[in-house]
Amino acid sequence: MPGDWDLEADVVVVGFGAAGACAALEAAAAGASVLVLDRFGGGGATALSGGVVYAGGGTPWPSSQASMATLPSQNCLSVAAGTASPTSVRR
């Protein structure tokens, strides 16, 4: 893109990870013109996490297996299959 540009949109989404993509899709589905900006090629932090998004409770697995304080990190480590360390997941 050239150094100077002028674009207009009803909705401007900054960041094209999972949340930005969802926001852009919903805005477009509602009839808005959408401009998406991302400092990289898209994917945001979602790409850095390997696409893992912890969505919280609502599944039958959690309550008897682990405390809710440790469940998100245990789930992430399980899904990451050895590609993430426990220390980095707890951050």
ABEGO torsion letter per residue (X at the ends): XBABBBBBBABBBBEABAAAAAAAAAAAAAGBBBBBBBABAEGEAAAAAGGBBBAEBGBAAAAAABBAAAAAAAAAAAAAGGABBAAAAAX
